[in-house]
Amino acid sequence: MTAGYNDGVSARIRATTIVACALAVTAALSACGSTPATPTPDPMLTIRPIHVDSVDVSLEGAPAAHVHGVIGDGCTALSSTQTTRSGPEITITIYAQRPTDAICTQIARIYDETLRLPGPYPPGDYVVRVNGVERAFTIP
């Protein structure tokens, strides 16, 4: 009688194990094809003008502005540049972006670029303004 009892218990344990394994496999396979209930959002970005230290104008060839400044810290990257011209005034805004809540290296990333100034320049006085820093120049 003991042998028959053990065979019945063993059969029930095997059956329970098989059912448990089947449920685990089914759950795992159904999770593979599903998407999370709330997708992970992209980190929020802060976009702002970079800090400009100086602007120099080169008149060799087409007028160009040599801009020197600081983009930001180790997490900050250039985002975009916007240039507008209204008569003799050229306004350039250089933007940087960084993750809003990021903890980053505090090593300054330097901006040192020459930007071509748009449009024709007949003789006259002009002003280029880059992130608030102005430089007047004259085309003879």
KOLPA-213425 format. One record per residue: x, y, z of N, C-alpha, C in turn; residue in three letters; residue number from 1. Coordinates in steps of 0.2 Angstrom, whole numbers, padded with zeros to 4 digits. Example, Ala and Ser with C-alpha at 12.3 -4.5 7.8 and 13.67 -1.06 7.14 Angstrom:
<pts>
(pt (0066, -0028, 0039), (0062, -0022, 0039), (0066, -0016, 0039), "Ala", 1),
(pt (0064, -0011, 0035), (0068, -0005, 0036), (0064, 0000, 0039), "Ser", 2),
</pts>
This chain:
<pts>
(pt (0004, -0006, 0000), (0000, 0000, 0000), (0004, 0006, 0000), "Met", 1),
(pt (0010, 0006, 0003), (0014, 0012, 0003), (0017, 0013, -0004), "Thr", 2),
(pt (0019, 0008, -0008), (0021, 0009, -0014), (0016, 0013, -0019), "Ala", 3),
(pt (0010, 0011, -0018), (0004, 0014, -0022), (0003, 0021, -0020), "Gly", 4),
(pt (0003, 0022, -0014), (0002, 0029, -0011), (0008, 0034, -0014), "Tyr", 5),
(pt (0014, 0032, -0014), (0020, 0036, -0016), (0019, 0037, -0024), "Asn", 6),
(pt (0017, 0032, -0027), (0016, 0033, -0034), (0011, 0038, -0036), "Asp", 7),
(pt (0006, 0038, -0032), (0000, 0043, -0033), (0003, 0050, -0031), "Gly", 8),
(pt (0007, 0051, -0026), (0009, 0057, -0024), (0014, 0060, -0029), "Val", 9),
(pt (0018, 0055, -0031), (0023, 0057, -0037), (0020, 0059, -0043), "Ser", 10),
(pt (0015, 0056, -0045), (0011, 0058, -0051), (0008, 0064, -0050), "Ala", 11),
(pt (0005, 0066, -0044), (0002, 0073, -0043), (0007, 0078, -0043), "Arg", 12),
(pt (0013, 0077, -0040), (0019, 0082, -0040), (0021, 0083, -0047), "Ile", 13),
(pt (0022, 0078, -0051), (0024, 0078, -0058), (0019, 0082, -0062), "Arg", 14),
(pt (0012, 0081, -0061), (0007, 0084, -0065), (0007, 0092, -0063), "Ala", 15),
(pt (0007, 0093, -0056), (0008, 0100, -0054), (0014, 0104, -0056), "Thr", 16),
(pt (0019, 0101, -0057), (0025, 0104, -0059), (0025, 0105, -0067), "Thr", 17),
(pt (0022, 0101, -0071), (0021, 0102, -0078), (0016, 0107, -0079), "Ile", 18),
(pt (0010, 0108, -0075), (0006, 0113, -0076), (0009, 0120, -0074), "Val", 19),
(pt (0013, 0120, -0069), (0016, 0126, -0067), (0021, 0128, -0072), "Ala", 20),
(pt (0025, 0124, -0075), (0030, 0125, -0080), (0026, 0128, -0086), "Cys", 21),
(pt (0020, 0125, -0088), (0017, 0127, -0094), (0014, 0134, -0093), "Ala", 22),
(pt (0012, 0136, -0087), (0009, 0142, -0085), (0015, 0148, -0086), "Leu", 23),
(pt (0021, 0146, -0083), (0026, 0150, -0083), (0029, 0152, -0090), "Ala", 24),
(pt (0029, 0146, -0094), (0031, 0147, -0101), (0026, 0152, -0105), "Val", 25),
(pt (0019, 0150, -0104), (0014, 0154, -0107), (0015, 0162, -0105), "Thr", 26),
(pt (0016, 0163, -0099), (0016, 0170, -0096), (0022, 0173, -0100), "Ala", 27),
(pt (0028, 0170, -0100), (0034, 0172, -0103), (0033, 0174, -0110), "Ala", 28),
(pt (0030, 0169, -0114), (0029, 0170, -0121), (0024, 0176, -0122), "Leu", 29),
(pt (0019, 0177, -0118), (0014, 0182, -0120), (0017, 0189, -0118), "Ser", 30),
(pt (0022, 0189, -0113), (0025, 0196, -0111), (0030, 0198, -0117), "Ala", 31),
(pt (0033, 0193, -0121), (0038, 0195, -0126), (0035, 0199, -0131), "Cys", 32),
(pt (0028, 0198, -0133), (0025, 0202, -0139), (0021, 0208, -0136), "Gly", 33),
(pt (0021, 0209, -0130), (0017, 0215, -0128), (0021, 0221, -0127), "Ser", 34),
(pt (0018, 0227, -0127), (0022, 0233, -0125), (0020, 0235, -0118), "Thr", 35),
(pt (0025, 0239, -0115), (0023, 0241, -0108), (0017, 0245, -0108), "Pro", 36),
(pt (0013, 0245, -0102), (0007, 0249, -0102), (0009, 0257, -0103), "Ala", 37),
(pt (0014, 0259, -0100), (0016, 0266, -0101), (0023, 0266, -0103), "Thr", 38),
(pt (0024, 0269, -0110), (0031, 0269, -0112), (0035, 0274, -0109), "Pro", 39),
(pt (0042, 0272, -0109), (0047, 0276, -0105), (0047, 0283, -0109), "Thr", 40),
(pt (0046, 0289, -0106), (0047, 0295, -0110), (0054, 0297, -0111), "Pro", 41),
(pt (0056, 0300, -0117), (0062, 0303, -0118), (0064, 0308, -0112), "Asp", 42),
(pt (0070, 0308, -0110), (0072, 0313, -0105), (0070, 0320, -0107), "Pro", 43),
(pt (0068, 0324, -0103), (0066, 0331, -0104), (0072, 0335, -0106), "Met", 44),
(pt (0072, 0339, -0111), (0078, 0343, -0113), (0077, 0350, -0111), "Leu", 45),
(pt (0082, 0353, -0109), (0082, 0361, -0108), (0086, 0364, -0114), "Thr", 46),
(pt (0083, 0368, -0117), (0086, 0371, -0123), (0087, 0379, -0121), "Ile", 47),
(pt (0093, 0381, -0122), (0095, 0388, -0120), (0100, 0391, -0125), "Arg", 48),
(pt (0101, 0398, -0125), (0106, 0400, -0129), (0113, 0399, -0125), "Pro", 49),
(pt (0118, 0398, -0129), (0125, 0397, -0126), (0128, 0404, -0124), "Ile", 50),
(pt (0133, 0403, -0119), (0136, 0409, -0117), (0141, 0411, -0122), "His", 51),
(pt (0141, 0417, -0125), (0146, 0420, -0130), (0150, 0425, -0126), "Val", 52),
(pt (0157, 0424, -0127), (0162, 0428, -0124), (0164, 0434, -0129), "Asp", 53),
(pt (0165, 0432, -0135), (0167, 0437, -0140), (0165, 0436, -0147), "Ser", 54),
(pt (0164, 0441, -0151), (0162, 0440, -0158), (0167, 0445, -0162), "Val", 55),
(pt (0170, 0442, -0167), (0175, 0446, -0172), (0172, 0445, -0179), "Asp", 56),
(pt (0172, 0450, -0183), (0170, 0450, -0190), (0176, 0450, -0194), "Val", 57),
(pt (0176, 0445, -0199), (0181, 0445, -0204), (0178, 0447, -0211), "Ser", 58),
(pt (0181, 0451, -0214), (0179, 0454, -0220), (0183, 0451, -0226), "Leu", 59),
(pt (0187, 0446, -0225), (0191, 0443, -0231), (0186, 0438, -0234), "Glu", 60),
(pt (0184, 0440, -0240), (0179, 0436, -0244), (0172, 0438, -0241), "Gly", 61),
(pt (0168, 0434, -0241), (0161, 0435, -0238), (0162, 0437, -0231), "Ala", 62),
(pt (0158, 0442, -0228), (0158, 0443, -0221), (0156, 0437, -0217), "Pro", 63),
(pt (0160, 0436, -0211), (0159, 0430, -0207), (0160, 0433, -0200), "Ala", 64),
(pt (0157, 0430, -0195), (0158, 0431, -0188), (0161, 0425, -0185), "Ala", 65),
(pt (0167, 0427, -0181), (0171, 0422, -0178), (0168, 0422, -0170), "His", 66),
(pt (0165, 0417, -0168), (0162, 0417, -0161), (0165, 0413, -0157), "Val", 67),
(pt (0167, 0415, -0151), (0170, 0411, -0145), (0166, 0411, -0139), "His", 68),
(pt (0164, 0406, -0136), (0160, 0405, -0130), (0160, 0398, -0127), "Gly", 69),
(pt (0155, 0397, -0123), (0155, 0391, -0119), (0148, 0388, -0121), "Val", 70),
(pt (0148, 0381, -0123), (0142, 0378, -0125), (0139, 0376, -0118), "Ile", 71),
(pt (0143, 0373, -0113), (0140, 0371, -0107), (0144, 0365, -0104), "Gly", 72),
(pt (0141, 0361, -0100), (0145, 0356, -0097), (0145, 0350, -0101), "Asp", 73),
(pt (0147, 0344, -0098), (0148, 0338, -0102), (0142, 0335, -0105), "Gly", 74),
(pt (0136, 0337, -0102), (0130, 0334, -0105), (0127, 0338, -0110), "Cys", 75),
(pt (0130, 0344, -0111), (0127, 0349, -0116), (0130, 0349, -0123), "Thr", 76),
(pt (0125, 0349, -0128), (0127, 0349, -0135), (0124, 0354, -0139), "Ala", 77),
(pt (0127, 0356, -0144), (0124, 0361, -0149), (0117, 0358, -0151), "Leu", 78),
(pt (0112, 0363, -0151), (0105, 0361, -0153), (0104, 0364, -0160), "Ser", 79),
(pt (0104, 0371, -0161), (0103, 0374, -0167), (0106, 0381, -0167), "Ser", 80),
(pt (0106, 0384, -0173), (0108, 0391, -0174), (0102, 0394, -0178), "Thr", 81),
(pt (0100, 0400, -0176), (0095, 0404, -0180), (0098, 0410, -0182), "Gln", 82),
(pt (0098, 0412, -0188), (0100, 0419, -0190), (0095, 0423, -0194), "Thr", 83),
(pt (0094, 0429, -0192), (0090, 0433, -0195), (0093, 0440, -0197), "Thr", 84),
(pt (0091, 0443, -0202), (0094, 0449, -0204), (0088, 0454, -0206), "Arg", 85),
(pt (0089, 0460, -0203), (0084, 0466, -0204), (0089, 0472, -0206), "Ser", 86),
(pt (0089, 0473, -0212), (0094, 0479, -0215), (0101, 0478, -0213), "Gly", 87),
(pt (0104, 0483, -0209), (0111, 0482, -0207), (0112, 0478, -0201), "Pro", 88),
(pt (0106, 0475, -0198), (0107, 0471, -0192), (0106, 0464, -0193), "Glu", 89),
(pt (0111, 0460, -0191), (0111, 0453, -0191), (0111, 0450, -0184), "Ile", 90),
(pt (0106, 0446, -0183), (0105, 0443, -0176), (0106, 0435, -0177), "Thr", 91),
(pt (0111, 0433, -0173), (0112, 0425, -0173), (0111, 0423, -0166), "Ile", 92),
(pt (0107, 0418, -0165), (0106, 0414, -0159), (0108, 0407, -0159), "Thr", 93),
(pt (0113, 0405, -0155), (0116, 0399, -0155), (0113, 0395, -0149), "Ile", 94),
(pt (0109, 0389, -0150), (0106, 0386, -0144), (0110, 0379, -0143), "Tyr", 95),
(pt (0110, 0378, -0136), (0112, 0371, -0134), (0107, 0368, -0130), "Ala", 96),
(pt (0107, 0361, -0130), (0102, 0357, -0126), (0106, 0352, -0121), "Gln", 97),
(pt (0102, 0351, -0116), (0105, 0346, -0111), (0099, 0343, -0108), "Arg", 98),
(pt (0100, 0336, -0105), (0094, 0333, -0101), (0093, 0338, -0095), "Pro", 99),
(pt (0087, 0339, -0093), (0085, 0344, -0088), (0088, 0342, -0081), "Thr", 100),
(pt (0087, 0336, -0079), (0090, 0334, -0073), (0096, 0330, -0072), "Asp", 101),
(pt (0100, 0330, -0078), (0106, 0326, -0078), (0111, 0329, -0073), "Ala", 102),
(pt (0115, 0324, -0071), (0121, 0326, -0067), (0127, 0324, -0071), "Ile", 103),
(pt (0131, 0330, -0073), (0136, 0330, -0078), (0143, 0332, -0075), "Cys", 104),
(pt (0148, 0330, -0079), (0154, 0333, -0078), (0154, 0340, -0079), "Thr", 105),
(pt (0158, 0344, -0074), (0158, 0351, -0074), (0164, 0354, -0078), "Gln", 106),
(pt (0165, 0351, -0084), (0171, 0353, -0088), (0167, 0357, -0094), "Ile", 107),
(pt (0169, 0363, -0095), (0166, 0367, -0100), (0168, 0365, -0107), "Ala", 108),
(pt (0163, 0365, -0111), (0164, 0363, -0118), (0164, 0370, -0122), "Arg", 109),
(pt (0169, 0371, -0125), (0171, 0377, -0129), (0167, 0378, -0136), "Ile", 110),
(pt (0165, 0384, -0137), (0162, 0385, -0144), (0167, 0390, -0147), "Tyr", 111),
(pt (0170, 0388, -0153), (0175, 0392, -0157), (0173, 0391, -0164), "Asp", 112),
(pt (0169, 0395, -0167), (0167, 0393, -0174), (0167, 0400, -0178), "Glu", 113),
(pt (0167, 0399, -0185), (0166, 0405, -0189), (0160, 0404, -0193), "Thr", 114),
(pt (0155, 0409, -0192), (0149, 0408, -0196), (0148, 0413, -0201), "Leu", 115),
(pt (0146, 0411, -0207), (0145, 0415, -0213), (0139, 0420, -0212), "Arg", 116),
(pt (0140, 0426, -0213), (0134, 0431, -0212), (0130, 0431, -0219), "Leu", 117),
(pt (0124, 0430, -0218), (0120, 0429, -0224), (0119, 0436, -0228), "Pro", 118),
(pt (0118, 0435, -0235), (0116, 0441, -0239), (0121, 0445, -0242), "Gly", 119),
(pt (0119, 0450, -0246), (0124, 0454, -0249), (0126, 0460, -0244), "Pro", 120),
(pt (0132, 0463, -0245), (0134, 0468, -0241), (0137, 0474, -0245), "Tyr", 121),
(pt (0132, 0478, -0247), (0135, 0484, -0251), (0139, 0489, -0245), "Pro", 122),
(pt (0142, 0494, -0248), (0146, 0498, -0243), (0141, 0501, -0238), "Pro", 123),
(pt (0143, 0501, -0231), (0139, 0504, -0226), (0141, 0501, -0219), "Gly", 124),
(pt (0138, 0503, -0214), (0139, 0501, -0207), (0134, 0496, -0205), "Asp", 125),
(pt (0136, 0491, -0202), (0132, 0485, -0200), (0134, 0483, -0193), "Tyr", 126),
(pt (0129, 0479, -0190), (0130, 0477, -0183), (0128, 0469, -0183), "Val", 127),
(pt (0132, 0465, -0180), (0131, 0458, -0180), (0130, 0457, -0172), "Val", 128),
(pt (0125, 0453, -0170), (0123, 0452, -0163), (0122, 0444, -0162), "Arg", 129),
(pt (0127, 0442, -0158), (0127, 0434, -0157), (0125, 0433, -0150), "Val", 130),
(pt (0119, 0430, -0148), (0117, 0429, -0141), (0118, 0435, -0137), "Asn", 131),
(pt (0117, 0441, -0139), (0117, 0447, -0136), (0124, 0451, -0136), "Gly", 132),
(pt (0129, 0448, -0139), (0136, 0451, -0139), (0136, 0454, -0146), "Val", 133),
(pt (0137, 0461, -0146), (0137, 0465, -0153), (0144, 0466, -0155), "Glu", 134),
(pt (0145, 0467, -0162), (0151, 0469, -0165), (0149, 0473, -0171), "Arg", 135),
(pt (0151, 0479, -0171), (0149, 0484, -0177), (0155, 0483, -0182), "Ala", 136),
(pt (0153, 0483, -0189), (0158, 0483, -0194), (0156, 0487, -0200), "Phe", 137),
(pt (0161, 0489, -0204), (0160, 0493, -0209), (0162, 0490, -0216), "Thr", 138),
(pt (0158, 0490, -0221), (0160, 0488, -0228), (0162, 0494, -0231), "Ile", 139),
(pt (0169, 0495, -0233), (0171, 0501, -0237), (0168, 0502, -0244), "Pro", 140),
</pts>
